[in-house]
């Protein structure tokens, strides 16, 4: 038969949110370093010399270059008002319906200015790179993948 036997070592799954979050953090914070190590090992096995200067940038005509254009208040307003009001708030805990209610005239010019500054200075605000992740633990058997309730 071609059915693999179940692993002899039983996996333990923690129900403690902090332990689970720490495990995810440890895994994802090491991905880059472990990838670099695997690339170096593979290069050594294949007798390839890694050279940081091997990339040669190409110069494209201005007409073929990717650029962002400044946005107008009306564009930002259209996008914000089209957002679903029932969605969970972000890390700032401000519900989207509050942002919609305050949009004109209180925050629309400032929000548009911030967006345009990100385009002009090629910098994305650090606060906008933060996300709130909520784990939804499986209540079924952890050893059976892709379980779904019918």
Rosetta silent file (secondary structure, phi, psi, omega in degrees, C-alpha in Angstrom):
SEQUENCE: XXXXXXXXXXXXXXXXXXXXXXXXXXXXXXXXXXXXXXXXXXXXXXXXXXXXXXXXXXXXXXXXXXXXXXXXXXXXXXXXXXXXXXXXXXXXXXXXXXXXXXXXXXXXXXXXXXXXXXXXXXXXXXXXXXXXXXXXXXXXXXXXXXXXXX
SCORE:     score description
SCORE:     0.000 S_00000001
   1 L     0.000  155.001 -178.844    0.000    0.000    0.000 S_00000001
   2 L  -107.377   18.674 -179.775    1.034    3.590   -0.589 S_00000001
   3 L   -90.797  121.996 -178.942   -0.631    5.122    2.440 S_00000001
   4 L   -69.643  147.344  177.573    1.930    6.653    4.788 S_00000001
   5 L   -77.552  151.423  177.450    1.813    5.636    8.407 S_00000001
   6 L   -66.639  141.073 -178.432    0.990    8.241   10.997 S_00000001
   7 L   -56.363  140.620 -179.654    4.076    9.727   12.580 S_00000001
   8 L   -69.212  -30.105  179.987    5.185    7.960   15.729 S_00000001
   9 L   -87.581  123.764 -179.010    5.773   11.259   17.478 S_00000001
  10 L   -80.417  129.656  177.916    2.527   12.875   18.562 S_00000001
  11 L   -81.507  140.491  176.838    2.399   16.623   17.956 S_00000001
  12 L  -106.365  131.248  178.903    1.291   18.811   20.803 S_00000001
  13 L  -113.863  129.120 -178.833   -0.730   21.901   20.013 S_00000001
  14 L   -84.344  145.655  175.007   -0.972   24.675   22.528 S_00000001
  15 L  -100.779   -0.535  179.121   -4.232   26.402   23.260 S_00000001
  16 L   -81.475  118.751 -176.644   -2.401   29.335   24.836 S_00000001
  17 H   -57.589  -39.402 -178.816   -2.680   32.318   22.462 S_00000001
  18 H   -65.754  -42.432  179.054    0.667   33.776   23.547 S_00000001
  19 H   -63.501  -44.595  179.437    2.536   30.524   22.904 S_00000001
  20 H   -62.296  -46.992  179.750    0.907   30.168   19.478 S_00000001
  21 H   -61.230  -41.578  178.414    1.661   33.805   18.591 S_00000001
  22 H   -63.495  -39.377  178.367    5.284   33.391   19.753 S_00000001
  23 H   -63.839  -44.857  176.513    5.675   30.254   17.625 S_00000001
  24 H   -60.844  -44.693 -179.786    4.354   32.078   14.550 S_00000001
  25 H   -61.372  -45.849  178.689    6.631   35.021   15.283 S_00000001
  26 H   -60.135  -43.044 -178.965    9.689   32.760   15.699 S_00000001
  27 H   -64.127  -53.341 -173.841    8.928   30.950   12.454 S_00000001
  28 H   -72.430  -27.280  178.081    8.283   34.032   10.323 S_00000001
  29 H   -75.377  -15.637  179.713   11.103   36.110   11.792 S_00000001
  30 H   -99.966   -6.336 -175.467   13.577   33.349   10.815 S_00000001
  31 H   -58.638  -47.745 -178.482   12.334   32.794    7.257 S_00000001
  32 H   -61.435  -48.251 -178.243   14.686   35.359    5.685 S_00000001
  33 H   -64.681  -42.967 -179.839   17.776   34.202    7.549 S_00000001
  34 H   -67.160  -33.589  177.336   17.102   30.509    6.914 S_00000001
  35 H   -65.923  -43.634  177.841   16.504   31.251    3.216 S_00000001
  36 H   -60.408  -42.642  179.493   19.827   33.087    2.985 S_00000001
  37 H   -63.448  -41.173  179.124   21.561   30.153    4.676 S_00000001
  38 H   -67.143  -37.389  177.602   19.959   27.675    2.254 S_00000001
  39 H   -63.921  -44.948  179.459   20.973   29.818   -0.736 S_00000001
  40 H   -61.814  -42.303  179.674   24.559   29.991    0.541 S_00000001
  41 H   -64.652  -43.860  179.586   24.628   26.224    1.098 S_00000001
  42 H   -64.601  -41.744  177.968   23.190   25.527   -2.356 S_00000001
  43 H   -61.367  -40.568  178.635   25.661   27.942   -3.975 S_00000001
  44 H   -65.287  -43.516  179.259   28.517   26.181   -2.193 S_00000001
  45 H   -62.067  -35.690 -178.022   27.259   22.744   -3.297 S_00000001
  46 L   -92.945    6.111  179.108   27.019   23.946   -6.908 S_00000001
  47 L    57.362   42.159 -179.992   30.369   25.729   -6.713 S_00000001
  48 L  -107.125  133.380  179.561   28.696   29.052   -7.503 S_00000001
  49 L   -90.932  116.879  176.972   30.165   32.300   -6.227 S_00000001
  50 L   -73.881  130.336 -177.820   27.533   34.560   -4.791 S_00000001
  51 L  -131.026  118.891 -179.477   28.176   38.114   -5.878 S_00000001
  52 L   -63.689  -20.675 -177.307   26.136   40.987   -4.533 S_00000001
  53 L   -95.904   15.570 -176.829   26.944   42.973   -7.679 S_00000001
  54 L   -75.311  -15.164  178.110   25.553   40.407  -10.116 S_00000001
  55 L   -82.193  127.227  177.631   22.384   42.450  -10.634 S_00000001
  56 L  -113.925  113.287 -178.203   22.656   44.891  -13.488 S_00000001
  57 L   -73.640  144.576  178.630   19.924   47.469  -13.458 S_00000001
  58 L  -103.025  145.857  178.274   18.387   48.383  -16.761 S_00000001
  59 L  -101.422  120.200 -178.957   17.471   51.895  -17.706 S_00000001
  60 L  -101.448  150.137  174.604   14.013   52.151  -19.164 S_00000001
  61 L   -61.780  150.819 -177.649   12.623   55.087  -21.106 S_00000001
  62 H   -53.897  -34.318 -178.049   10.463   57.376  -18.985 S_00000001
  63 H   -67.531  -19.857 -179.095    7.369   56.257  -20.896 S_00000001
  64 H  -103.118   -1.049 -177.705    7.885   52.658  -19.674 S_00000001
  65 L   -82.130  146.212  177.517    8.657   53.462  -16.041 S_00000001
  66 L   -83.054  127.640  178.516    6.166   52.741  -13.285 S_00000001
  67 L  -140.428  157.078  172.590    5.091   55.855  -11.442 S_00000001
  68 L  -101.933  142.011  174.229    2.384   56.960   -9.063 S_00000001
  69 L  -103.908  149.650  177.703    0.406   60.070   -9.787 S_00000001
  70 L   -59.429  143.931  178.412   -0.877   62.358   -7.075 S_00000001
  71 L   -99.110  157.851  178.996   -4.442   61.637   -6.039 S_00000001
  72 L  -103.717  157.995  179.987   -7.189   64.205   -5.613 S_00000001
  73 H   -54.267  -38.828 -177.906   -9.483   64.590   -2.623 S_00000001
  74 H   -62.765  -36.352  179.046  -12.412   63.417   -4.732 S_00000001
  75 H   -67.971  -44.089  179.556  -10.643   60.102   -5.485 S_00000001
  76 H   -64.070  -43.377  179.425   -9.851   59.475   -1.821 S_00000001
  77 H   -59.510  -44.098 -179.428  -13.414   60.380   -0.859 S_00000001
  78 H   -61.407  -42.898 -178.680  -14.843   57.939   -3.432 S_00000001
  79 H   -68.247  -46.547 -177.989  -12.648   55.087   -2.148 S_00000001
  80 H   -64.307  -43.188 -178.756  -13.303   55.740    1.552 S_00000001
  81 H   -69.238  -20.277  178.519  -17.065   56.069    1.076 S_00000001
  82 H   -84.651   -8.599 -179.947  -17.119   52.799   -0.885 S_00000001
  83 L   -70.327  144.326  179.422  -15.547   50.871    2.016 S_00000001
  84 L   -68.419  128.100 -177.145  -17.842   48.520    3.914 S_00000001
  85 L   -74.789  -20.478 -175.979  -18.905   50.128    7.200 S_00000001
  86 L   -84.425   -1.133 -178.333  -19.374   46.818    9.003 S_00000001
  87 L   -70.701  154.515  178.524  -15.711   45.784    8.872 S_00000001
  88 L   -67.505  145.417  178.328  -13.679   45.523   12.061 S_00000001
  89 L   -69.469  161.371  178.693  -11.581   48.585   12.903 S_00000001
  90 L   -81.392 -160.223 -177.904   -7.820   48.489   12.466 S_00000001
  91 L   -65.552  -20.912  178.217   -5.154   48.863   15.129 S_00000001
  92 L   -78.713   -8.332  178.256   -6.270   52.451   15.680 S_00000001
  93 L    64.497   18.395  178.789   -9.679   51.102   16.819 S_00000001
  94 L   -95.782  114.946  179.061  -11.487   53.727   14.703 S_00000001
  95 L   -64.449  147.710 -177.156  -14.508   52.195   12.959 S_00000001
  96 H   -60.955  -30.969 -179.782  -14.787   53.024    9.258 S_00000001
  97 H   -66.181  -29.386  176.380  -18.193   54.657    9.793 S_00000001
  98 H   -69.958  -42.336  177.962  -16.505   57.250   12.051 S_00000001
  99 H   -62.345  -42.113  178.139  -13.901   57.959    9.359 S_00000001
 100 H   -62.327  -42.524 -178.972  -16.696   58.317    6.793 S_00000001
 101 H   -65.809  -32.508 -177.037  -18.630   60.689    9.082 S_00000001
 102 H   -94.897   -2.739 -170.988  -15.533   62.876    9.672 S_00000001
 103 H   -56.770  -51.184 -177.006  -14.191   62.701    6.141 S_00000001
 104 H  -110.300  131.610  -10.531  -15.512   66.005    4.854 S_00000001
 105 H   -94.533    3.870 -169.023  -14.138   68.526    5.605 S_00000001
 106 H   -64.134  -51.249 -171.558  -12.200   67.448    8.700 S_00000001
 107 H  -115.942  -11.083 -176.489   -9.801   64.752    7.523 S_00000001
 108 H   -57.886  -48.810  179.118  -10.092   64.440    3.727 S_00000001
 109 H   -61.636  -40.330 -179.423   -7.427   67.075    2.870 S_00000001
 110 H   -68.168  -43.556  178.882   -4.995   65.669    5.447 S_00000001
 111 H   -61.657  -43.528  178.497   -5.568   62.059    4.380 S_00000001
 112 H   -62.572  -41.134  179.015   -5.078   63.004    0.718 S_00000001
 113 H   -63.383  -41.587  178.723   -1.891   64.889    1.625 S_00000001
 114 H   -63.717  -44.357  179.406   -0.494   61.874    3.516 S_00000001
 115 H   -61.110  -45.877 -179.854   -1.245   59.560    0.584 S_00000001
 116 H   -66.225  -33.574  177.406    0.429   61.921   -1.882 S_00000001
 117 H   -65.216  -36.023  178.084    3.454   62.308    0.407 S_00000001
 118 H   -63.530  -35.643  177.771    3.929   58.512    0.358 S_00000001
 119 H   -71.450  -45.154 -174.858    4.082   58.673   -3.446 S_00000001
 120 H   -67.157  -40.150 -174.620    6.354   61.720   -3.563 S_00000001
 121 H  -103.453    6.519  179.117    8.884   60.545   -0.966 S_00000001
 122 L    53.095   37.825 -178.985    8.676   56.786   -1.651 S_00000001
 123 L  -131.446  128.678  178.495    7.944   56.191    2.019 S_00000001
 124 L  -100.918  127.267 -176.987    5.031   54.272    3.446 S_00000001
 125 L   -55.191  131.957 -178.603    4.085   55.317    7.006 S_00000001
 126 H   -55.682  -38.866 -179.213    5.324   52.773    9.518 S_00000001
 127 H   -62.405  -27.564 -179.839    1.978   52.873   11.354 S_00000001
 128 H   -80.149   -7.860  178.794    0.238   51.698    8.154 S_00000001
 129 H   -93.505    1.501 -178.642    2.455   48.599    8.079 S_00000001
 130 L   -95.116  137.034  179.334    1.028   47.349   11.365 S_00000001
 131 L  -129.559  153.567  174.772   -1.771   44.809   11.355 S_00000001
 132 L  -106.539  116.479 -177.063   -3.902   43.228   14.013 S_00000001
 133 L  -107.212  127.568  177.909   -4.085   39.484   13.498 S_00000001
 134 L  -111.868  119.383  178.960   -6.709   37.447   15.292 S_00000001
 135 L   -76.110  137.101  174.923   -6.133   33.722   15.425 S_00000001
 136 L  -114.986   97.772 -175.228   -9.188   31.557   14.907 S_00000001
 137 L   -69.383  147.253  174.550   -8.284   28.210   16.457 S_00000001
 138 L   -71.953  138.071  177.072   -9.601   24.965   15.036 S_00000001
 139 L   -98.960  -12.599  179.207  -12.039   23.273   17.343 S_00000001
 140 L   -83.582 -168.629  179.277  -11.863   19.961   15.510 S_00000001
 141 L   -66.837  121.943 -177.302   -9.051   17.399   15.584 S_00000001
 142 L   -67.550  -18.570 -178.011   -5.767   19.228   14.946 S_00000001
 143 L   -83.690  -10.077 -178.811   -4.278   16.172   13.201 S_00000001
 144 L  -105.711  111.976 -178.910   -6.834   16.226   10.367 S_00000001
 145 L   -72.515  155.757  173.030   -6.099   18.973    7.831 S_00000001
 146 L    56.344   39.040  174.994   -8.779   20.972    6.035 S_00000001
 147 L   -75.523  140.401  175.190  -11.676   20.091    8.292 S_00000001
 148 L  -140.154  148.231  178.178  -14.741   22.148    7.624 S_00000001
 149 L   -79.128  139.106  178.474  -18.129   22.315    9.189 S_00000001
 150 L   -95.871    0.000    0.000  -20.969   21.294    6.936 S_00000001
